[in-house]
Amino acid sequence: MNNKLTYGIIGCGSFGCTHIESLLTIAGAEITALCDKHIEKCYEAKEKYSLSADCYENYEDMLNAKKFDIVVVVTNPVNCLSFGFFQNIVNFSSCQRSAHFGYKFFFVTRNVDC
C-alpha cells in the first residue's frame, strides 16, 4: 500500500513556510509544487527546505500541471492586491479551482492587517 501523499502549496511567505516545515515532519508527505505571486519566494523555500518541487507564479498553472494530490492554500484573507485581484477573492478562487480540478485542499488563513 502506498501511503505517500503529494502536496502543492499556494503561498510561500512566512506562514506558508511554517506549513512546509510541518508537512516535512509527516511520514509519506512530499511537497511537489510551490506557488506564490512573488515567484522568488518559491525558489527561496525550495532551496531552504531542499525540495524538488516545481515553482509557479500563477496558481492556475500549478493546478493545471496536476503534480500533487492535495493543495494547501496559505494566503492572507485581507484586501491586499495579489494575482491581480483582491486577496480574499484569490483565496476563494484558488479553492474553487482546486475543487474543480478534483483536488482535495486545505484552506489556511489568518487575520492580518495590511
Accessible surface in RSA format (square Angstrom, percent):
REM  Atomic radii and reference values for relative SASA: ProtOr
REM  Chains: A
REM  Algorithm: Lee & Richards
REM  Probe-radius: 1.40
REM  Slices: 20
REM RES _ NUM      All-atoms   Total-Side   Main-Chain    Non-polar    All polar
REM                ABS   REL    ABS   REL    ABS   REL    ABS   REL    ABS   REL
RES MET A   1   218.76 113.3 132.37  87.6  86.39 205.7 109.67  93.2 109.09 144.5
RES ASN A   2   123.54  85.2  89.89  86.9  33.65  81.0  40.36  97.1  83.19  80.4
RES ASN A   3   107.36  74.0  85.94  83.0  21.43  51.6  36.54  87.9  70.82  68.5
RES LYS A   4   102.02  49.8  88.04  54.0  13.98  33.3  42.97  38.7  59.05  62.9
RES LEU A   5    80.36  44.8  80.36  57.5   0.00   0.0  80.36  56.4   0.00   0.0
RES THR A   6    20.15  14.3  20.15  20.4   0.00   0.0  16.16  21.7   3.99   6.0
RES TYR A   7    14.46   6.8  14.46   8.2   0.00   0.0   0.33   0.2  14.13  17.4
RES GLY A   8     0.00   0.0   0.00   N/A   0.00   0.0   0.00   0.0   0.00   0.0
RES ILE A   9     0.00   0.0   0.00   0.0   0.00   0.0   0.00   0.0   0.00   0.0
RES ILE A  10     0.23   0.1   0.23   0.2   0.00   0.0   0.23   0.2   0.00   0.0
RES GLY A  11     5.61   6.9   0.00   N/A   5.61   6.9   5.54  15.2   0.07   0.1
RES CYS A  12     4.60   3.5   0.00   0.0   4.60  10.8   0.00   0.0   4.60   5.0
RES GLY A  13    23.42  28.9   0.00   N/A  23.42  28.9  19.98  54.8   3.44   7.7
RES SER A  14    89.83  75.9  69.91  93.3  19.92  45.9  55.26 117.7  34.57  48.4
RES PHE A  15    63.03  31.5  60.54  37.5   2.49   6.5  62.57  37.9   0.47   1.3
RES GLY A  16     1.03   1.3   0.00   N/A   1.03   1.3   0.00   0.0   1.03   2.3
RES CYS A  17    19.87  15.0  19.87  22.2   0.00   0.0   6.76  17.1  13.12  14.1
RES THR A  18    70.78  50.3  69.73  70.7   1.05   2.5  46.08  61.9  24.70  37.3
RES HIS A  19    45.43  24.8  45.02  31.3   0.41   1.1  29.44  30.3  15.99  18.6
RES ILE A  20     0.00   0.0   0.00   0.0   0.00   0.0   0.00   0.0   0.00   0.0
RES GLU A  21    80.27  46.1  75.80  57.3   4.47  10.6  27.13  52.5  53.14  43.4
RES SER A  22    59.20  50.0  53.42  71.3   5.78  13.3  31.35  66.8  27.85  39.0
RES LEU A  23    18.01  10.0  17.40  12.5   0.61   1.5  17.67  12.4   0.34   0.9
RES LEU A  24    79.55  44.3  49.93  35.7  29.61  74.4  51.24  36.0  28.30  76.2
RES THR A  25   115.39  82.1  78.95  80.0  36.44  86.8  71.68  96.3  43.71  66.1
RES ILE A  26    89.65  51.0  80.31  59.8   9.34  22.5  84.85  61.1   4.80  13.0
RES ALA A  27   101.01  92.9  69.67 107.5  31.34  71.3  81.67 115.0  19.34  51.2
RES GLY A  28    36.97  45.6   0.00   N/A  36.97  45.6  23.98  65.8  12.99  29.1
RES ALA A  29    21.41  19.7   1.41   2.2  19.99  45.5   2.25   3.2  19.15  50.7
RES GLU A  30    57.18  32.8  54.44  41.2   2.74   6.5  27.40  53.0  29.77  24.3
RES ILE A  31     3.78   2.2   0.65   0.5   3.13   7.6   0.65   0.5   3.13   8.5
RES THR A  32    24.98  17.8  21.47  21.8   3.51   8.4  22.52  30.2   2.46   3.7
RES ALA A  33     0.00   0.0   0.00   0.0   0.00   0.0   0.00   0.0   0.00   0.0
RES LEU A  34     0.00   0.0   0.00   0.0   0.00   0.0   0.00   0.0   0.00   0.0
RES CYS A  35     0.00   0.0   0.00   0.0   0.00   0.0   0.00   0.0   0.00   0.0
RES ASP A  36    13.86   9.7  12.58  12.5   1.29   3.0   2.00   4.7  11.87  11.8
RES LYS A  37    71.96  35.1  61.36  37.7  10.60  25.2  34.62  31.2  37.34  39.8
RES HIS A  38    74.74  40.8  72.52  50.4   2.22   5.7  46.84  48.3  27.90  32.5
RES ILE A  39    48.51  27.6  48.06  35.8   0.46   1.1  48.06  34.6   0.46   1.2
RES GLU A  40    92.60  53.2  90.11  68.2   2.49   5.9  50.91  98.5  41.69  34.0
RES LYS A  41    77.39  37.8  75.79  46.5   1.60   3.8  37.44  33.7  39.95  42.6
RES CYS A  42     0.00   0.0   0.00   0.0   0.00   0.0   0.00   0.0   0.00   0.0
RES TYR A  43   113.51  53.0 109.49  62.3   4.02  10.5  77.31  58.1  36.19  44.6
RES GLU A  44   110.55  63.5 102.64  77.7   7.91  18.8  50.04  96.8  60.51  49.4
RES ALA A  45     2.35   2.2   0.22   0.3   2.13   4.9   1.67   2.4   0.68   1.8
RES LYS A  46    64.15  31.3  63.15  38.7   1.00   2.4  28.72  25.8  35.43  37.7
RES GLU A  47   144.33  82.9 126.09  95.4  18.24  43.4  49.10  95.0  95.23  77.7
RES LYS A  48   139.74  68.2 105.08  64.5  34.66  82.5  74.99  67.5  64.75  69.0
RES TYR A  49    32.40  15.1  16.50   9.4  15.90  41.4  21.77  16.4  10.64  13.1
RES SER A  50   104.48  88.3  69.34  92.5  35.14  80.9  45.85  97.6  58.63  82.1
RES LEU A  51    21.68  12.1   9.08   6.5  12.60  31.7  11.74   8.2   9.95  26.8
RES SER A  52    95.35  80.6  66.12  88.2  29.23  67.3  51.04 108.7  44.32  62.1
RES ALA A  53     0.05   0.0   0.00   0.0   0.05   0.1   0.02   0.0   0.04   0.1
RES ASP A  54    51.14  35.8  48.48  48.2   2.66   6.3  11.99  28.2  39.16  39.0
RES CYS A  55    21.80  16.5   0.26   0.3  21.54  50.6   0.26   0.7  21.54  23.2
RES TYR A  56    35.87  16.7  31.89  18.1   3.98  10.4  31.12  23.4   4.75   5.9
RES GLU A  57    96.28  55.3  90.17  68.2   6.11  14.5  23.96  46.3  72.32  59.0
RES ASN A  58    66.29  45.7  65.46  63.3   0.84   2.0  12.22  29.4  54.08  52.3
RES TYR A  59    14.68   6.9  14.68   8.4   0.00   0.0   7.99   6.0   6.69   8.2
RES GLU A  60    55.71  32.0  55.71  42.1   0.00   0.0  17.94  34.7  37.78  30.8
RES ASP A  61    81.09  56.8  74.72  74.4   6.37  15.1  16.46  38.7  64.63  64.5
RES MET A  62     0.00   0.0   0.00   0.0   0.00   0.0   0.00   0.0   0.00   0.0
RES LEU A  63     0.00   0.0   0.00   0.0   0.00   0.0   0.00   0.0   0.00   0.0
RES ASN A  64    82.96  57.2  64.45  62.3  18.51  44.6  23.12  55.7  59.84  57.8
RES ALA A  65    35.04  32.2   8.85  13.7  26.19  59.6  20.31  28.6  14.73  39.0
RES LYS A  66   132.81  64.8 107.84  66.2  24.97  59.4  56.72  51.1  76.08  81.0
RES LYS A  67   102.21  49.9  86.16  52.9  16.05  38.2  57.86  52.1  44.35  47.2
RES PHE A  68    14.04   7.0   0.00   0.0  14.04  36.5   2.22   1.3  11.82  33.8
RES ASP A  69    66.72  46.7  55.18  54.9  11.55  27.3  15.52  36.5  51.21  51.1
RES ILE A  70    14.88   8.5  14.88  11.1   0.00   0.0  14.88  10.7   0.00   0.0
RES VAL A  71     0.00   0.0   0.00   0.0   0.00   0.0   0.00   0.0   0.00   0.0
RES VAL A  72     5.57   3.7   5.57   5.0   0.00   0.0   5.57   4.8   0.00   0.0
RES VAL A  73     0.06   0.0   0.06   0.1   0.00   0.0   0.06   0.0   0.00   0.0
RES VAL A  74     8.20   5.4   0.55   0.5   7.65  18.4   0.65   0.6   7.55  20.5
RES THR A  75    19.74  14.0  10.04  10.2   9.70  23.1  17.83  24.0   1.91   2.9
RES ASN A  76    44.27  30.5  40.72  39.4   3.55   8.6   2.55   6.1  41.72  40.3
RES PRO A  77    36.12  26.3  27.58  25.1   8.54  31.0  27.58  22.8   8.54  53.1
RES VAL A  78    36.65  24.1  30.60  27.7   6.06  14.6  36.65  31.8   0.00   0.0
RES ASN A  79   103.49  71.4  79.55  76.9  23.94  57.7  17.48  42.1  86.01  83.1
RES CYS A  80    35.65  27.0  29.94  33.4   5.71  13.4  26.11  66.1   9.54  10.3
RES LEU A  81   119.56  66.6 107.87  77.2  11.69  29.4 108.15  76.0  11.41  30.7
RES SER A  82     6.64   5.6   4.43   5.9   2.21   5.1   3.26   7.0   3.38   4.7
RES PHE A  83    44.50  22.3  14.91   9.2  29.59  77.0  29.30  17.8  15.20  43.5
RES GLY A  84    72.52  89.4   0.00   N/A  72.52  89.4  38.86 106.6  33.66  75.4
RES PHE A  85   114.72  57.4 109.97  68.1   4.75  12.4 114.72  69.6   0.00   0.0
RES PHE A  86   100.37  50.2  99.77  61.8   0.60   1.6  99.77  60.5   0.60   1.7
RES GLN A  87     9.61   5.4   9.61   7.0   0.00   0.0   0.84   1.8   8.77   6.7
RES ASN A  88    71.15  49.1  64.07  61.9   7.07  17.0  17.91  43.1  53.24  51.5
RES ILE A  89    88.86  50.6  85.87  64.0   2.99   7.2  88.86  64.0   0.00   0.0
RES VAL A  90     1.00   0.7   0.69   0.6   0.31   0.7   1.00   0.9   0.00   0.0
RES ASN A  91     4.99   3.4   4.80   4.6   0.19   0.5   4.04   9.7   0.95   0.9
RES PHE A  92   133.95  67.0 128.05  79.3   5.91  15.4 133.68  81.0   0.27   0.8
RES SER A  93    27.44  23.2  27.41  36.6   0.03   0.1  12.24  26.1  15.21  21.3
RES SER A  94     0.13   0.1   0.13   0.2   0.00   0.0   0.00   0.0   0.13   0.2
RES CYS A  95    14.48  11.0  14.42  16.1   0.05   0.1  10.99  27.8   3.49   3.8
RES GLN A  96    98.82  55.3  90.15  65.9   8.67  20.6  30.79  65.5  68.02  51.6
RES ARG A  97    68.35  28.7  68.35  34.8   0.00   0.0  17.64  24.1  50.71  30.7
RES SER A  98     0.00   0.0   0.00   0.0   0.00   0.0   0.00   0.0   0.00   0.0
RES ALA A  99    55.62  51.1  38.88  60.0  16.74  38.1  40.89  57.6  14.73  39.0
RES HIS A 100   131.85  72.1  99.50  69.2  32.35  82.7  62.19  64.1  69.66  81.1
RES PHE A 101    46.84  23.4  21.61  13.4  25.24  65.7  27.82  16.9  19.02  54.4
RES GLY A 102    64.08  79.0   0.00   N/A  64.08  79.0  34.61  95.0  29.48  66.0
RES TYR A 103    22.81  10.6  13.20   7.5   9.60  25.0  14.33  10.8   8.48  10.5
RES LYS A 104   152.47  74.4 146.42  89.8   6.05  14.4 101.19  91.1  51.28  54.6
RES PHE A 105    76.73  38.4  50.83  31.5  25.90  67.4  51.28  31.1  25.45  72.8
RES PHE A 106   111.30  55.7 108.31  67.1   2.99   7.8 111.30  67.5   0.00   0.0
RES PHE A 107    92.93  46.5  64.28  39.8  28.65  74.6  64.28  39.0  28.65  82.0
RES VAL A 108    29.14  19.2  25.64  23.2   3.51   8.4  28.94  25.1   0.20   0.5
RES THR A 109    65.72  46.7  46.32  47.0  19.40  46.2  46.75  62.8  18.97  28.7
RES ARG A 110    88.49  37.2  79.09  40.3   9.41  22.4  32.17  44.0  56.32  34.1
RES ASN A 111   150.41 103.7 121.05 117.0  29.36  70.7  34.23  82.4 116.18 112.3
RES VAL A 112    43.46  28.6  35.38  32.0   8.08  19.5  41.41  36.0   2.06   5.6
RES ASP A 113   143.59 100.6 116.31 115.8  27.28  64.5  36.44  85.8 107.15 106.9
RES CYS A 114   115.53  87.4  37.14  41.4  78.39 184.2  67.40 170.8  48.14  51.9
END  Absolute sums over single chains surface
CHAIN  1 A     6414.9       5085.9       1329.0       3581.1       2833.9
END  Absolute sums over all chains
TOTAL          6414.9       5085.9       1329.0       3581.1       2833.9
